[in-house]
Amino acid sequence: MYHCGDEGEFYRLTGKVRKGMIEAADYRLLDKADDAGRPKFITFRFRTADGSYHWTVFLVLLLRDDGRQDLLLCCREDVWETAWDRKSLLPILATSFGIHELEPARQPYFRLLRELCQAMIHYSGIKFFWKDRARRFAGVSQSFLDYYGLKDEKALIGKTDEDLGWIVNDRVYRDAEMAVLEKGQVTRDVLGQCLVQGRLHQIASTKFPIYRGKRIIGLLGYFEDVDESSRHQAQLHTVSLIDAETGLLNFRGLWLLGEDYIDAYRRYGTDYVCVLLEVPEYEQVFRDYGDEVAGKLLQAITDQLLKIYSLKGTLARLSGCRFFYITRQRLNRDFLSTLLDLTNAIHGITAIGGYSCTLYLQYAVVQGSEGRDFDEIMQLLKERLNDAKEQHYGQAVYIGDRLVFDKEKFDKLDEEVSIIDPDTYELVYVNEYMQKSYGFSDAYSWVGEKCYKLLSGLDGPC
């Protein structure tokens, strides 16, 4: 309340106010109040102590008392400075003045920005929030609500962390938020403990200022659950070691495992066996019939590999239809017999997805003691696999040393054909005609049986 003896005194009193004005309309209206006692309004763009600009409404009212002229000078922020729905009100105001488009060139940008923000709030997995200058919650994302088990944001809006009481040491976050709001700092990964549905969680919070022009009007932040993040990183690490199509180890996973085998051999002399396996016809199936049929073939081959090797070692897929098997199993007759079973099983796949196919398994074997490191083991395997391809070993059955035998020609021959190991008297091959003649199973149950017992019913060699 000012007592002004004359016009000049009022001018001197209000002059201090005028010095802070940056932009103004005709502020001379303030110099004289209406004699009828009606208030005078005028709006200025006013610079405040923190350097930001605000539209401010000034009101002057003349008060008369026993011949004295007193002036009541009031000021407040203009409604556009405080209206939370200002952006939606501005087009309505513009329309009332006959302006039917508000910045048409920028409307698509603002519309897209609004839609992007809505999408982030509702569908993003980021647990984020925003607060006003008093550190009160103004909004949160759906992920934030889900994390805390809240139905909606009503329980949060207008409250501080201290009001909610869910931060164990709220001083840590209060200091961080004040640094954001007062100094414009960005605080990253500030650790703290928070109560989440009755349980204590370690969280890392990041916050940064929200500006309107040059003025900080609030803060935006997000947080991560440290334990949850660690589990997620562990899952990502595991996924990075797995082949997506077969579920086996990929090349990266195999290399890490191979280093463990190498280390065990160096430290304790524990030898191991590596096998590189490939079905070359897979590439031709892929080219002829496409990805879907090739995928079914890949799965069928993988199933055969897993039946034989699942409990004895580790299987990995390198690329295409090339696999790698590593085990501490000895390279003995049983191991070679297993390879024979697998060779026959792969050759037994004659149709896939309604298309006929003829498959042969190529493989190469190296013992860990043959190489100085895993890279040298891989090189030896590649060399031996290339040699196997050149010699067509995949189209042969094996009796001790490799014997090239064109199976395809004898499989369909209308004569009984068998191959027997002369050292052990064990059957290693019979063709389809002989299988039917003797009633042998198609599942190769006859492989490894004594020829004199199975063919002649004798207890000893004939």
MILUM-603347 format. One line per field, with one value per residue (C-alpha): residue in one letter; x, y, z; residue number from 1. Coordinates in steps of 0.02 Angstrom, whole numbers, plus 50000, padded with zeros to 5 digits. Each point is the difference from the previous one (the first is absolute). Layout:
MILUM-603347
rest [A; ...]
X [X; ...]
Y [Y; ...]
Z [Z; ...]
nr [NUM; ...]
//
This chain:
MILUM-603347
rest [M; Y; H; C; G; D; E; G; E; F; Y; R; L; T; G; K; V; R; K; G; M; I; E; A; A; D; Y; R; L; L; D; K; A; D; D; A; G; R; P; K; F; I; T; F; R; F; R; T; A; D; G; S; Y; H; W; T; V; F; L; V; L; L; L; R; D; D; G; R; Q; D; L; L; L; C; C; R; E; D; V; W; E; T; A; W; D; R; K; S; L; L; P; I; L; A; T; S; F; G; I; H; E; L; E; P; A; R; Q; P; Y; F; R; L; L; R; E; L; C; Q; A; M; I; H; Y; S; G; I; K; F; F; W; K; D; R; A; R; R; F; A; G; V; S; Q; S; F; L; D; Y; Y; G; L; K; D; E; K; A; L; I; G; K; T; D; E; D; L; G; W; I; V; N; D; R; V; Y; R; D; A; E; M; A; V; L; E; K; G; Q; V; T; R; D; V; L; G; Q; C; L; V; Q; G; R; L; H; Q; I; A; S; T; K; F; P; I; Y; R; G; K; R; I; I; G; L; L; G; Y; F; E; D; V; D; E; S; S; R; H; Q; A; Q; L; H; T; V; S; L; I; D; A; E; T; G; L; L; N; F; R; G; L; W; L; L; G; E; D; Y; I; D; A; Y; R; R; Y; G; T; D; Y; V; C; V; L; L; E; V; P; E; Y; E; Q; V; F; R; D; Y; G; D; E; V; A; G; K; L; L; Q; A; I; T; D; Q; L; L; K; I; Y; S; L; K; G; T; L; A; R; L; S; G; C; R; F; F; Y; I; T; R; Q; R; L; N; R; D; F; L; S; T; L; L; D; L; T; N; A; I; H; G; I; T; A; I; G; G; Y; S; C; T; L; Y; L; Q; Y; A; V; V; Q; G; S; E; G; R; D; F; D; E; I; M; Q; L; L; K; E; R; L; N; D; A; K; E; Q; H; Y; G; Q; A; V; Y; I; G; D; R; L; V; F; D; K; E; K; F; D; K; L; D; E; E; V; S; I; I; D; P; D; T; Y; E; L; V; Y; V; N; E; Y; M; Q; K; S; Y; G; F; S; D; A; Y; S; W; V; G; E; K; C; Y; K; L; L; S; G; L; D; G; P; C]
X [50000; 50077; 49945; 50031; 49984; 50008; 50030; 50188; 50016; 49907; 50117; 50152; 49932; 49956; 50162; 50092; 49880; 50025; 50188; 49975; 49882; 50065; 49849; 49845; 49841; 49948; 50044; 49955; 49827; 50073; 50043; 49819; 49867; 49820; 49913; 49845; 50093; 50005; 50165; 50125; 50082; 50159; 50112; 50188; 50131; 50100; 50176; 50017; 50151; 50050; 50007; 49845; 49855; 49819; 49844; 49940; 49833; 50003; 49841; 49983; 49850; 49970; 49941; 49926; 49995; 49970; 50071; 50156; 50038; 50068; 50046; 49991; 50132; 49985; 50091; 49983; 50062; 49893; 49886; 50104; 50149; 49907; 49873; 50049; 49892; 50066; 50039; 49821; 49929; 50104; 49911; 49831; 50059; 50066; 49834; 49907; 50103; 49959; 50167; 49956; 50175; 50134; 50172; 49942; 50179; 50040; 49837; 50056; 50158; 49905; 49872; 50136; 50091; 49841; 49968; 50179; 49988; 49837; 50076; 50151; 49891; 49885; 50111; 50183; 50090; 50089; 49947; 49998; 49914; 49996; 49985; 49965; 50119; 49940; 50055; 49820; 49953; 49909; 49993; 50074; 50012; 49898; 50158; 50027; 49825; 50023; 50164; 49922; 49838; 49894; 49835; 50016; 50101; 49873; 50095; 50156; 49948; 50041; 50107; 50187; 50106; 49995; 49810; 49996; 50133; 50068; 50182; 50107; 50125; 49900; 50141; 50100; 49863; 49945; 50175; 50012; 49832; 50043; 50161; 49893; 49869; 50114; 50159; 49939; 50115; 49972; 50018; 50032; 49982; 49978; 49985; 49870; 49885; 49813; 49854; 49906; 49842; 50074; 50171; 50163; 50076; 50162; 49965; 50107; 49913; 50043; 49921; 50015; 49917; 49847; 50013; 49868; 50102; 50142; 49903; 50007; 49821; 50030; 50098; 49986; 50075; 50007; 50070; 50058; 49988; 50182; 49963; 49874; 50124; 50136; 49885; 49953; 50183; 50034; 49856; 50066; 50172; 49924; 49898; 50158; 50076; 49850; 49957; 49824; 49947; 50055; 50020; 50177; 50155; 50055; 50179; 50031; 49934; 50104; 50159; 49976; 49967; 50151; 50113; 49941; 50047; 50169; 50032; 49955; 50120; 50142; 49973; 49953; 50037; 49815; 49987; 49843; 49930; 49931; 49892; 49954; 49842; 49917; 49860; 50049; 49835; 49911; 50056; 49926; 49836; 49999; 50026; 49873; 49858; 50024; 50020; 49849; 50047; 50184; 49947; 49906; 50150; 50116; 49886; 49991; 50190; 50017; 49878; 50107; 50157; 49919; 49938; 50177; 50100; 49886; 50069; 50180; 50068; 49956; 49931; 50011; 49942; 50127; 49906; 49889; 49997; 50172; 50010; 50135; 50005; 50121; 50013; 50120; 49943; 50142; 50032; 49973; 49896; 49841; 50026; 50027; 49847; 49900; 50059; 49944; 49828; 49988; 50057; 49864; 49869; 50036; 50002; 49832; 49918; 49932; 49858; 49965; 49849; 49930; 50163; 50121; 50183; 50159; 50116; 50176; 50089; 50179; 50104; 50176; 50073; 50143; 50062; 50037; 50180; 50031; 49989; 50085; 49843; 49818; 50037; 50123; 49871; 49875; 50126; 50038; 49815; 49971; 50144; 49940; 49820; 50055; 50097; 49845; 49897; 50128; 50006; 49809; 50017; 49824; 49936; 50095; 49976; 50146; 50089; 50152; 50086; 49888; 49939; 49916; 49836; 49865; 49847; 49874; 50036; 49978; 49855; 49872; 50084; 49888; 50134; 50052; 50150; 50087; 50166; 50075; 50150; 50122; 50081; 49842; 49874; 49883; 49877; 50028; 49888; 49857; 49899; 49811; 49975; 50095; 49907; 49835; 50068; 50054; 49866; 50126; 49938; 50020; 50066; 50171; 49975; 50105; 50156; 50133; 49918; 50106; 49976; 50007; 49862; 49886; 50022; 50031; 49932; 50168; 50085; 50173; 50084; 49958]
Y [50000; 50164; 50176; 50117; 50188; 50037; 49924; 50026; 49903; 49852; 50005; 49995; 49854; 49896; 50048; 49861; 49876; 50071; 49974; 49811; 50002; 49925; 50020; 50100; 50064; 50180; 50003; 50185; 49937; 49955; 50180; 50049; 49894; 50023; 50133; 49892; 49870; 49871; 49901; 50018; 49842; 49991; 49850; 50003; 49871; 50008; 49940; 49914; 49975; 49834; 50079; 49918; 50099; 49995; 50087; 50094; 50086; 50165; 50071; 50176; 50052; 50177; 50007; 50159; 50033; 50175; 50086; 49892; 49903; 49829; 49876; 49812; 49926; 49811; 49880; 49817; 49883; 50000; 49849; 49940; 49978; 49884; 49910; 49815; 49980; 50156; 49911; 49939; 50171; 50103; 49937; 50039; 50176; 50024; 49944; 50127; 50136; 49932; 49909; 49825; 49928; 50016; 49987; 49878; 49961; 49936; 49911; 49831; 50009; 50036; 49867; 49870; 50052; 49978; 49829; 49945; 50053; 49905; 49844; 50013; 50021; 49853; 49872; 50033; 49884; 50150; 50043; 50190; 50144; 50190; 50123; 50186; 50126; 49950; 49819; 49942; 49860; 50067; 49839; 49826; 49866; 49840; 49899; 50106; 49957; 49815; 49993; 50070; 49903; 50157; 50005; 50183; 50156; 50081; 49940; 50091; 50164; 50151; 49902; 49995; 49848; 50053; 50003; 49825; 49936; 49867; 50059; 49933; 50145; 50137; 50126; 49923; 50026; 50167; 50071; 49930; 50075; 50171; 49999; 49969; 50133; 50137; 49975; 49910; 49853; 49825; 49867; 49826; 49829; 50064; 49845; 49985; 49877; 50000; 49903; 49911; 49909; 49970; 49943; 50097; 50028; 50082; 50126; 50116; 50162; 50127; 50174; 50156; 50172; 50048; 50176; 50120; 50129; 50034; 49955; 49830; 49948; 49822; 49842; 49839; 49839; 49813; 49858; 49820; 49861; 49950; 49816; 49991; 50082; 49876; 49853; 50076; 50022; 49819; 49944; 50104; 49923; 49826; 50040; 50064; 49825; 49902; 49963; 50066; 49863; 49843; 50054; 49931; 50099; 50120; 50031; 50128; 49884; 49856; 50104; 50045; 49816; 49944; 50114; 49909; 49831; 50069; 50068; 49832; 49910; 50121; 49990; 49819; 49909; 49960; 49957; 50023; 49964; 50123; 49951; 50114; 49937; 50060; 49949; 50088; 49959; 50122; 50148; 49921; 49967; 50183; 50059; 49879; 50007; 50160; 50051; 49909; 49826; 50029; 50051; 49836; 49902; 50094; 49956; 49817; 49988; 50091; 49876; 49854; 50080; 50033; 49821; 49937; 50138; 50087; 49915; 49973; 50171; 50171; 50033; 50166; 50064; 50102; 50046; 49922; 49815; 49994; 49944; 49981; 49870; 50005; 49867; 49921; 49830; 49889; 49978; 49812; 49869; 50053; 50178; 49947; 49889; 50151; 50094; 49854; 50003; 50185; 49978; 49870; 50107; 50150; 49893; 49930; 50171; 49980; 50126; 50168; 50112; 49889; 50007; 49856; 50021; 49898; 50051; 49952; 50051; 50060; 50013; 50024; 49954; 50081; 49967; 50151; 49943; 50023; 50190; 50135; 50107; 49997; 50094; 49865; 49866; 50089; 50010; 49813; 49959; 50107; 49917; 49826; 50042; 50064; 49838; 49899; 50095; 49968; 49814; 49987; 49922; 50052; 49875; 49858; 49889; 49978; 49841; 50049; 50108; 50084; 49899; 50093; 49913; 50075; 49965; 50075; 49869; 49855; 50067; 49963; 49847; 49845; 49891; 49969; 50110; 50007; 50058; 49915; 50050; 49852; 50034; 50005; 49908; 50148; 50058; 50180; 50009; 49908; 50066; 50016; 49836; 49904; 50091; 49938; 49825; 49977; 50110; 50125; 50161; 50163; 50081; 49916; 49885; 49871; 50111; 49927; 49830; 49843; 49939; 49815; 50023; 50115; 49920; 49817; 49980; 49935; 50033; 50015; 50047; 49886]
Z [50000; 49945; 50052; 49855; 50028; 49814; 49830; 50009; 50162; 49924; 49850; 50114; 50099; 49845; 49913; 50093; 49923; 49826; 50004; 49997; 49852; 49839; 49888; 50039; 49925; 50037; 50185; 50015; 50046; 50168; 50039; 50026; 50077; 49946; 50103; 49999; 50102; 49862; 49999; 49860; 49930; 49900; 49955; 49985; 49956; 50158; 50037; 50169; 50112; 49921; 49828; 49928; 49924; 50056; 49938; 50155; 50026; 50099; 50077; 50069; 50103; 50067; 50181; 50073; 50185; 50075; 49849; 49992; 49842; 50037; 49863; 50017; 49881; 49972; 49883; 49953; 49865; 49844; 49979; 49853; 50115; 50118; 49891; 49987; 49843; 49915; 49836; 49983; 50049; 49880; 49842; 50083; 50042; 49823; 49927; 50109; 49915; 49827; 49982; 49943; 49986; 50133; 49921; 49865; 49949; 50175; 50037; 49927; 50106; 50161; 49959; 49968; 50158; 50102; 49923; 50031; 50182; 50022; 49922; 50116; 50153; 49961; 49914; 50041; 50118; 50076; 50176; 49988; 50089; 50002; 50144; 50024; 50079; 50173; 49966; 49994; 49879; 49847; 49898; 49978; 49865; 50000; 50035; 50156; 50060; 49959; 50095; 50159; 49977; 49985; 49907; 49948; 50039; 50117; 50154; 49939; 49919; 50107; 50123; 50032; 50041; 50182; 49997; 49929; 50120; 49884; 49992; 50143; 49996; 49913; 50029; 49857; 49872; 50071; 49980; 49824; 49950; 50072; 49898; 49845; 50040; 50067; 49898; 49845; 50032; 49931; 50134; 49934; 50083; 50177; 50109; 50135; 50086; 49970; 50071; 49859; 50052; 50173; 49939; 50001; 49827; 49946; 49861; 49894; 49951; 49865; 49994; 49892; 49991; 49898; 49927; 49940; 49908; 50120; 50155; 50087; 50032; 50064; 49974; 49901; 50066; 49981; 50103; 49987; 50126; 50024; 50035; 49858; 49882; 50050; 49965; 49831; 49954; 50048; 49888; 49856; 50025; 49996; 49844; 49913; 50019; 49930; 49819; 49969; 49878; 50092; 50181; 50000; 50043; 49862; 49944; 50137; 50135; 49931; 50003; 50183; 50041; 49898; 50102; 50157; 49923; 49948; 50175; 50080; 49882; 50041; 50187; 50028; 49837; 49973; 49816; 49897; 49827; 49872; 49852; 49855; 49913; 49840; 49883; 49837; 49912; 50117; 49893; 49844; 50091; 50053; 49821; 49924; 50126; 50099; 50179; 50074; 49937; 50042; 50175; 50023; 49937; 50118; 50146; 49949; 49992; 50166; 50080; 49941; 50069; 50169; 50016; 49993; 50084; 50123; 50156; 49949; 49951; 49931; 49827; 49908; 49832; 49903; 49840; 49868; 50040; 50080; 50181; 50131; 50138; 50147; 50135; 50124; 49938; 49937; 49815; 50001; 49911; 50091; 49944; 49819; 50012; 50055; 49847; 49893; 50080; 49965; 49820; 49971; 50088; 49890; 49844; 50057; 49975; 49824; 49998; 50079; 49981; 49861; 49899; 49977; 50046; 50013; 50142; 50051; 50159; 49985; 50157; 50065; 50169; 50097; 50177; 50108; 50026; 49813; 50010; 50103; 50010; 49946; 49840; 49946; 50042; 49886; 49858; 50012; 49997; 49845; 49908; 50042; 49955; 49830; 49975; 50049; 49870; 49864; 50040; 50014; 50171; 50043; 49873; 50081; 50151; 50117; 50055; 50102; 49869; 49874; 49853; 49856; 49961; 49890; 50108; 49881; 49866; 50120; 50103; 49861; 49926; 49991; 50075; 50179; 50042; 50168; 50070; 50152; 50105; 49982; 50168; 50105; 49888; 50023; 49868; 49945; 49846; 49916; 49854; 49993; 49907; 50135; 50138; 49929; 49969; 50180; 50078; 50069; 50077; 49905; 50160; 49975; 50150; 49907; 49997; 50115; 50012; 49966; 49822; 50046; 50129; 49899; 49828; 50045; 50176; 50065; 50166; 49923; 49834; 49856]
nr [1; 2; 3; 4; 5; 6; 7; 8; 9; 10; 11; 12; 13; 14; 15; 16; 17; 18; 19; 20; 21; 22; 23; 24; 25; 26; 27; 28; 29; 30; 31; 32; 33; 34; 35; 36; 37; 38; 39; 40; 41; 42; 43; 44; 45; 46; 47; 48; 49; 50; 51; 52; 53; 54; 55; 56; 57; 58; 59; 60; 61; 62; 63; 64; 65; 66; 67; 68; 69; 70; 71; 72; 73; 74; 75; 76; 77; 78; 79; 80; 81; 82; 83; 84; 85; 86; 87; 88; 89; 90; 91; 92; 93; 94; 95; 96; 97; 98; 99; 100; 101; 102; 103; 104; 105; 106; 107; 108; 109; 110; 111; 112; 113; 114; 115; 116; 117; 118; 119; 120; 121; 122; 123; 124; 125; 126; 127; 128; 129; 130; 131; 132; 133; 134; 135; 136; 137; 138; 139; 140; 141; 142; 143; 144; 145; 146; 147; 148; 149; 150; 151; 152; 153; 154; 155; 156; 157; 158; 159; 160; 161; 162; 163; 164; 165; 166; 167; 168; 169; 170; 171; 172; 173; 174; 175; 176; 177; 178; 179; 180; 181; 182; 183; 184; 185; 186; 187; 188; 189; 190; 191; 192; 193; 194; 195; 196; 197; 198; 199; 200; 201; 202; 203; 204; 205; 206; 207; 208; 209; 210; 211; 212; 213; 214; 215; 216; 217; 218; 219; 220; 221; 222; 223; 224; 225; 226; 227; 228; 229; 230; 231; 232; 233; 234; 235; 236; 237; 238; 239; 240; 241; 242; 243; 244; 245; 246; 247; 248; 249; 250; 251; 252; 253; 254; 255; 256; 257; 258; 259; 260; 261; 262; 263; 264; 265; 266; 267; 268; 269; 270; 271; 272; 273; 274; 275; 276; 277; 278; 279; 280; 281; 282; 283; 284; 285; 286; 287; 288; 289; 290; 291; 292; 293; 294; 295; 296; 297; 298; 299; 300; 301; 302; 303; 304; 305; 306; 307; 308; 309; 310; 311; 312; 313; 314; 315; 316; 317; 318; 319; 320; 321; 322; 323; 324; 325; 326; 327; 328; 329; 330; 331; 332; 333; 334; 335; 336; 337; 338; 339; 340; 341; 342; 343; 344; 345; 346; 347; 348; 349; 350; 351; 352; 353; 354; 355; 356; 357; 358; 359; 360; 361; 362; 363; 364; 365; 366; 367; 368; 369; 370; 371; 372; 373; 374; 375; 376; 377; 378; 379; 380; 381; 382; 383; 384; 385; 386; 387; 388; 389; 390; 391; 392; 393; 394; 395; 396; 397; 398; 399; 400; 401; 402; 403; 404; 405; 406; 407; 408; 409; 410; 411; 412; 413; 414; 415; 416; 417; 418; 419; 420; 421; 422; 423; 424; 425; 426; 427; 428; 429; 430; 431; 432; 433; 434; 435; 436; 437; 438; 439; 440; 441; 442; 443; 444; 445; 446; 447; 448; 449; 450; 451; 452; 453; 454; 455; 456; 457; 458; 459; 460; 461; 462]
//
